[in-house]
């Protein structure tokens, strides 16, 4: 019988799942200001300021250069890696006029129609997607 794993070993196992980012306490700390920025877009006046000059609005927040660059590029996968939470980031793509399905399809590299068809068919196949190590 194996002994209990420490929490860090347990959480590290999630990093091996391709395309999956578990929103851990560590990611929450890393993305705190990023997610606060995204939530600021709930207010109409902040959305207007963001649309008028994205860079100037971002510079008001204590974000890393990588977070700012990913926001400006709308690189949602990188934003997730940098501590973003998809539900907070939805405020960014909603401000851009995108639906959740439209934004998430950009994260998968397929068209909206192909993404919808994949999800209706049961989602992404687990074959070849269970572990980053098995792809090597």
VEXDRENVO-15840 format. One line per field, with one value per atom (N, C-alpha, C): x, y, z; residue number from 1; residue in three letters; chain. Coordinates in steps of 0.001 Angstrom, whole numbers. Atoms other than C-alpha are relative to their C-alpha. Example, Ala and Ser with C-alpha at 12.3 -4.5 7.8 and 13.67 -1.06 7.14 Angstrom:
east: c(890,12300,900,-820,13670,-770) $
north: c(-1190,-4500,1200,-1190,-1060,1090) $
up: c(0,7800,0,-60,7140,730) $
n: c(1,1,1,2,2,2) $
res: c(ALA,ALA,ALA,SER,SER,SER) $
chain: c(A,A,A,A,A,A) $
***
This chain:
east: c(844,0,881,-758,1333,-489,353,1438,-640,642,-386,1026,-853,1064,-78,101,1968,-777,882,-266,718,-737,2469,203,-139,3082,-1336,1335,-638,-370,351,-1166,895,-921,1903,-483,514,191,-973,948,-2453,710,-754,256,317,-289,688,-1186,1184,-2833,18,-58,-2660,-1262,1122,-4838,-816,741,-5910,840,-666,-5020,-920,796,-6334,273,-128,-6999,300,-474,-4948,191,-287,-4178,1209,-1192,-805,-374,444,-2452,-860,843,-4954,860,-905,-2123,688,-694,-260,-919,921,-3352,-936,926,-4946,-315,233,-4476,-554,539,-5151,-1506,1421,-8498,-777,646,-9293,-185,132,-8593,-1205,1097,-10975,-1350,1258,-13675,-350,282,-13297,-838,735,-14817,-1498,1435,-18169,-661,551,-18596,84,13,-19628,1083,-1002,-17301,1410,-1307,-14317,119,-24,-15265,298,-240,-15317,1453,-1396,-11905,918,-780,-10508,-61,157,-11919,687,-592,-10615,1519,-1466,-7002,399,-265,-6282,1302,-1299,-2621,-12,51,-3265,-791,806,-5963,785,-809,-3689,1113,-1118,-875,-418,488,-3070,-12,68,-2907,1401,-1308,67,113,-91,253,1422,-1312,3354,-26,-77,4584,-603,549,3647,-1527,1458,92,-554,451,-256,74,-162,1081,-1062,1004,-1253,-1397,1299,-4236,-141,70,-3435,-123,64,-3023,-1242,1158,-6165,424,-541,-4053,-497,656,-6401,723,-750,-4311,1165,-1099,-1321,-537,593,-3566,-361,275,-4687,1292,-1302,-1033,525,-492,-388,-937,854,-3093,-1403,1358,-6192,-1003,1111,-9487,-970,820,-11690,-1284,1254,-14785,228,-343,-13049,384,-430,-11454,-1176,1179,-14919,-444,344,-15363,768,-798,-12588,-633,548,-14039,-1440,1350,-17556,69,-197,-16298,332,-315,-14966,-1191,1185,-18439,-3,-59,-17505,-805,667,-19611,1047,-899,-18058,475,-352,-18150,981,-920,-16462,1396,-1307,-13678,706,-627,-13074,447,-440,-12904,1371,-1322,-9925,1092,-971,-8223,305,-180,-8618,596,-558,-7415,-938,977,-10625,-1072,1074,-13525,-1111,1146,-16622,-853,839,-18556,630,-680,-15938,25,4,-15734,-1377,1354,-19523,-273,212,-19601,760,-784,-16813,-708,651,-18674,-1315,1257,-21991,271,-366,-20179,629,-519,-18988,1309,-1231,-15931,1234,-1291,-12278,258,-324,-11211,1128,-1091,-9093,1230,-1129,-6899,1068,-1100,-3542,-44,164,-4724,-16,16,-4295,1236,-1259,-701,918,-984,1875,1163,-1117,4470,-254,274,2700,121,-165,3050,1448,-1429,6852,444) $
north: c(-1187,0,1239,-1243,3377,988,-1042,6208,1174,-1163,9464,888,-928,11863,1368,-1376,15342,798,-787,18015,508,-531,19389,-1074,1107,15987,-278,240,15489,1053,-1070,18883,-1,50,18426,-982,979,15440,640,-669,17772,728,-714,19594,-899,945,16444,-210,186,16603,1048,-977,18209,860,-906,21271,275,-181,21317,797,-786,23901,25,12,23251,1307,-1299,26536,-242,274,25905,1303,-1185,28263,751,-634,28914,836,-752,29942,1192,-1101,32058,1161,-1055,33961,683,-541,34379,900,-724,35641,963,-844,37718,1321,-1305,41109,-151,285,39633,-221,294,38315,1209,-1238,41575,965,-811,43437,-468,538,41123,328,-299,41615,1481,-1436,45386,305,-213,45010,-228,116,44316,1377,-1356,48090,643,-603,49879,1056,-1052,52812,-582,649,50453,-667,587,48625,1081,-1094,51967,471,-405,52950,-1045,1097,49534,67,-55,49831,1226,-1241,53388,-86,109,52523,-1165,1215,48962,84,-35,49505,950,-965,52585,-572,590,50755,-1115,1079,47728,546,-566,49949,508,-389,50945,-1189,1216,47350,-575,600,45600,-1403,1257,42905,-191,267,41196,385,-297,42075,-1138,1160,38547,9,-74,38979,1096,-1092,42329,-405,411,40902,-1030,1026,37901,611,-677,40159,744,-765,42409,-918,975,39325,-880,862,37706,-1470,1355,34604,-637,513,32888,-1203,1132,29719,486,-558,31758,672,-646,33765,-1027,1059,30524,-468,393,29539,1038,-1103,32933,332,-161,32509,490,-430,33584,-1105,923,31958,248,-149,31301,773,-699,32633,1502,-1420,35932,508,-409,36049,146,-140,35691,1459,-1426,39384,689,-573,40156,-351,340,38178,463,-571,39348,1464,-1406,42928,101,41,41969,-454,434,40719,-1473,1433,37036,-788,926,34265,-920,959,31658,-1023,996,29125,573,-617,31542,145,-197,32347,-1334,1285,28760,-711,638,27594,528,-534,29943,-671,661,28102,-1421,1378,24749,-80,-16,25830,-524,447,24801,1070,-959,26738,-188,87,27467,-1208,1122,24949,-1342,1257,22217,-217,114,22962,-458,395,22749,-1454,1390,19482,-960,848,18043,-146,53,18943,-782,753,17586,-1491,1409,14333,-591,537,13982,619,-674,16241,-591,443,15706,-1450,1391,12081,-45,123,11029,-697,699,8960,996,-894,10679,1305,-1237,13354,-227,294,11677,519,-374,12654,645,-628,14994,-955,951,12283,-1033,1036,9800,515,-585,12213,-10,-58,12073,-1194) $
up: c(0,0,0,82,-965,1045,-957,1542,-719,625,960,-704,740,-1588,670,-473,-549,-1053,867,-2059,-1246,1152,-4342,-1067,954,-5948,-680,533,-6367,-1044,929,-8019,-1235,1141,-10243,-1060,961,-11860,-987,896,-13333,-1129,1033,-15297,-1188,1076,-17407,-943,840,-18879,-1113,1101,-22350,-72,190,-22782,1242,-1243,-19147,975,-1039,-16552,1205,-1222,-13091,733,-659,-11316,1484,-1353,-8200,777,-818,-5334,-557,580,-6963,-1226,1174,-10238,410,-474,-8335,490,-476,-6647,-1180,1166,-9938,-819,865,-11743,710,-763,-8997,-719,631,-10699,-1416,1331,-14147,89,-152,-12956,516,-454,-11140,-1167,1212,-14388,-804,810,-16243,634,-674,-13628,-63,106,-13938,-1235,1247,-17417,159,-256,-15803,-2,-48,-15478,-1382,1347,-18681,-203,160,-18047,-163,163,-17734,-1362,1345,-20934,-1029,943,-22744,69,-146,-21336,-640,582,-22355,-1523,1461,-25881,-598,508,-26248,-78,-11,-25345,893,-773,-24280,788,-667,-23481,1196,-1104,-21347,1175,-1080,-19378,694,-594,-18866,878,-761,-17645,1375,-1325,-14702,976,-812,-13439,206,-269,-11790,-619,742,-14472,-494,586,-15773,-1473,1435,-19250,-807,711,-20322,52,-102,-19030,-908,867,-20819,-1472,1402,-24083,-390,294,-23890,-80,81,-23199,-1320,1244,-26136,-1212,1096,-28368,83,-267,-26927,-50,-69,-26315,1300,-1198,-23880,604,-554,-23540,853,-786,-22389,1251,-1176,-20081,1075,-972,-18448,665,-557,-18019,991,-831,-16406,1156,-1165,-13782,-273,326,-15647,260,-192,-14826,-1151,1202,-17859,269,-288,-16112,177,-70,-15362,-1390,1340,-18821,-964,863,-20316,-98,62,-19492,-1129,1084,-21990,-1337,1315,-24872,-158,99,-24049,-407,382,-24307,-1481,1430,-27749,-849,729,-28681,-359,283,-28684,1026,-912,-27211,616,-630,-24956,-1034,1015,-27814,-1023,951,-30215,593,-638,-27756,246,-304,-26699,-1274,1251,-30305,-417,340,-30761,819,-879,-27895,-459,457,-29628,-1392,1342,-33060,-1061,993,-34806,-154,243,-36270,1032,-906,-34227,-358,441,-36320,369,-340,-35833,1513,-1458,-32107,488,-398,-31750,-360,422,-33715,919,-901,-31534,1340,-1299,-28351,-69,160,-29663,-123,171,-30496,1265,-1253,-26905,453,-413,-26766,-646,525,-27499,424,-314,-27675,1023,-968,-24710,-584,606,-27035,-427,310,-27243,785,-768,-24821,1510,-1433,-21450,717,-638,-20836,-1025,866,-22302,-226,122,-21663,-1082,1009,-23945,-1423,1338,-26872,-453,333,-26756,-795) $
n: c(1,1,1,2,2,2,3,3,3,4,4,4,5,5,5,6,6,6,7,7,7,8,8,8,9,9,9,10,10,10,11,11,11,12,12,12,13,13,13,14,14,14,15,15,15,16,16,16,17,17,17,18,18,18,19,19,19,20,20,20,21,21,21,22,22,22,23,23,23,24,24,24,25,25,25,26,26,26,27,27,27,28,28,28,29,29,29,30,30,30,31,31,31,32,32,32,33,33,33,34,34,34,35,35,35,36,36,36,37,37,37,38,38,38,39,39,39,40,40,40,41,41,41,42,42,42,43,43,43,44,44,44,45,45,45,46,46,46,47,47,47,48,48,48,49,49,49,50,50,50,51,51,51,52,52,52,53,53,53,54,54,54,55,55,55,56,56,56,57,57,57,58,58,58,59,59,59,60,60,60,61,61,61,62,62,62,63,63,63,64,64,64,65,65,65,66,66,66,67,67,67,68,68,68,69,69,69,70,70,70,71,71,71,72,72,72,73,73,73,74,74,74,75,75,75,76,76,76,77,77,77,78,78,78,79,79,79,80,80,80,81,81,81,82,82,82,83,83,83,84,84,84,85,85,85,86,86,86,87,87,87,88,88,88,89,89,89,90,90,90,91,91,91,92,92,92,93,93,93,94,94,94,95,95,95,96,96,96,97,97,97,98,98,98,99,99,99,100,100,100,101,101,101,102,102,102,103,103,103,104,104,104,105,105,105,106,106,106,107,107,107,108,108,108,109,109,109,110,110,110,111,111,111,112,112,112,113,113,113,114,114,114,115,115,115,116,116,116,117,117,117,118,118,118,119,119,119,120,120,120,121,121,121,122,122,122,123,123,123,124,124,124,125,125,125,126,126,126,127,127,127,128,128,128,129,129,129,130,130,130,131,131,131,132,132,132,133,133,133,134,134,134,135,135,135,136,136,136) $
res: c(UNK,UNK,UNK,UNK,UNK,UNK,UNK,UNK,UNK,UNK,UNK,UNK,UNK,UNK,UNK,UNK,UNK,UNK,UNK,UNK,UNK,UNK,UNK,UNK,UNK,UNK,UNK,UNK,UNK,UNK,UNK,UNK,UNK,UNK,UNK,UNK,UNK,UNK,UNK,UNK,UNK,UNK,UNK,UNK,UNK,UNK,UNK,UNK,UNK,UNK,UNK,UNK,UNK,UNK,UNK,UNK,UNK,UNK,UNK,UNK,UNK,UNK,UNK,UNK,UNK,UNK,UNK,UNK,UNK,UNK,UNK,UNK,UNK,UNK,UNK,UNK,UNK,UNK,UNK,UNK,UNK,UNK,UNK,UNK,UNK,UNK,UNK,UNK,UNK,UNK,UNK,UNK,UNK,UNK,UNK,UNK,UNK,UNK,UNK,UNK,UNK,UNK,UNK,UNK,UNK,UNK,UNK,UNK,UNK,UNK,UNK,UNK,UNK,UNK,UNK,UNK,UNK,UNK,UNK,UNK,UNK,UNK,UNK,UNK,UNK,UNK,UNK,UNK,UNK,UNK,UNK,UNK,UNK,UNK,UNK,UNK,UNK,UNK,UNK,UNK,UNK,UNK,UNK,UNK,UNK,UNK,UNK,UNK,UNK,UNK,UNK,UNK,UNK,UNK,UNK,UNK,UNK,UNK,UNK,UNK,UNK,UNK,UNK,UNK,UNK,UNK,UNK,UNK,UNK,UNK,UNK,UNK,UNK,UNK,UNK,UNK,UNK,UNK,UNK,UNK,UNK,UNK,UNK,UNK,UNK,UNK,UNK,UNK,UNK,UNK,UNK,UNK,UNK,UNK,UNK,UNK,UNK,UNK,UNK,UNK,UNK,UNK,UNK,UNK,UNK,UNK,UNK,UNK,UNK,UNK,UNK,UNK,UNK,UNK,UNK,UNK,UNK,UNK,UNK,UNK,UNK,UNK,UNK,UNK,UNK,UNK,UNK,UNK,UNK,UNK,UNK,UNK,UNK,UNK,UNK,UNK,UNK,UNK,UNK,UNK,UNK,UNK,UNK,UNK,UNK,UNK,UNK,UNK,UNK,UNK,UNK,UNK,UNK,UNK,UNK,UNK,UNK,UNK,UNK,UNK,UNK,UNK,UNK,UNK,UNK,UNK,UNK,UNK,UNK,UNK,UNK,UNK,UNK,UNK,UNK,UNK,UNK,UNK,UNK,UNK,UNK,UNK,UNK,UNK,UNK,UNK,UNK,UNK,UNK,UNK,UNK,UNK,UNK,UNK,UNK,UNK,UNK,UNK,UNK,UNK,UNK,UNK,UNK,UNK,UNK,UNK,UNK,UNK,UNK,UNK,UNK,UNK,UNK,UNK,UNK,UNK,UNK,UNK,UNK,UNK,UNK,UNK,UNK,UNK,UNK,UNK,UNK,UNK,UNK,UNK,UNK,UNK,UNK,UNK,UNK,UNK,UNK,UNK,UNK,UNK,UNK,UNK,UNK,UNK,UNK,UNK,UNK,UNK,UNK,UNK,UNK,UNK,UNK,UNK,UNK,UNK,UNK,UNK,UNK,UNK,UNK,UNK,UNK,UNK,UNK,UNK,UNK,UNK,UNK,UNK,UNK,UNK,UNK,UNK,UNK,UNK,UNK,UNK,UNK,UNK,UNK,UNK,UNK,UNK,UNK,UNK,UNK,UNK,UNK,UNK,UNK,UNK,UNK,UNK,UNK,UNK,UNK,UNK,UNK,UNK,UNK,UNK,UNK,UNK,UNK,UNK,UNK,UNK) $
chain: c(A,A,A,A,A,A,A,A,A,A,A,A,A,A,A,A,A,A,A,A,A,A,A,A,A,A,A,A,A,A,A,A,A,A,A,A,A,A,A,A,A,A,A,A,A,A,A,A,A,A,A,A,A,A,A,A,A,A,A,A,A,A,A,A,A,A,A,A,A,A,A,A,A,A,A,A,A,A,A,A,A,A,A,A,A,A,A,A,A,A,A,A,A,A,A,A,A,A,A,A,A,A,A,A,A,A,A,A,A,A,A,A,A,A,A,A,A,A,A,A,A,A,A,A,A,A,A,A,A,A,A,A,A,A,A,A,A,A,A,A,A,A,A,A,A,A,A,A,A,A,A,A,A,A,A,A,A,A,A,A,A,A,A,A,A,A,A,A,A,A,A,A,A,A,A,A,A,A,A,A,A,A,A,A,A,A,A,A,A,A,A,A,A,A,A,A,A,A,A,A,A,A,A,A,A,A,A,A,A,A,A,A,A,A,A,A,A,A,A,A,A,A,A,A,A,A,A,A,A,A,A,A,A,A,A,A,A,A,A,A,A,A,A,A,A,A,A,A,A,A,A,A,A,A,A,A,A,A,A,A,A,A,A,A,A,A,A,A,A,A,A,A,A,A,A,A,A,A,A,A,A,A,A,A,A,A,A,A,A,A,A,A,A,A,A,A,A,A,A,A,A,A,A,A,A,A,A,A,A,A,A,A,A,A,A,A,A,A,A,A,A,A,A,A,A,A,A,A,A,A,A,A,A,A,A,A,A,A,A,A,A,A,A,A,A,A,A,A,A,A,A,A,A,A,A,A,A,A,A,A,A,A,A,A,A,A,A,A,A,A,A,A,A,A,A,A,A,A,A,A,A,A,A,A,A,A,A,A,A,A,A,A,A,A,A,A,A,A,A,A,A,A,A,A,A,A,A,A) $
***
